[in-house]
Amino acid sequence: MARVEQIAGLMRSRTYQLIRQGLFPAPYKPGGFASRWSEAGVRCWVDAIRAKAA
């Protein structure tokens, strides 16, 4: 999660809010309670947000 926050520039609560709204890549569960994100997916999301802002 720390890496996702660093790449996306979002806090944990905002990240999960956007996931619930379908506006951020959803995590996958490799097992247990852990959540993981595709770094490429998060970077694509950041690029798309930057493109919309331009």
C-alpha positions, 0 to 999 in steps of 0.5 A: 500500500505504501508503494501505491500511495507513493506512485498515485499520490493518494492516501489510503482512504482516498484510494479505497474510496476511488476503488469503491467508485470504480475509478481506481484499479482494484487490488488482487488478493494473493492470499490471506488479508494482503492486497496487491496492485499491479504497478503497471496498472497504477502507473497507467491510472496516473498517466490517464489522470495526467492526460485528462488534466492536460 
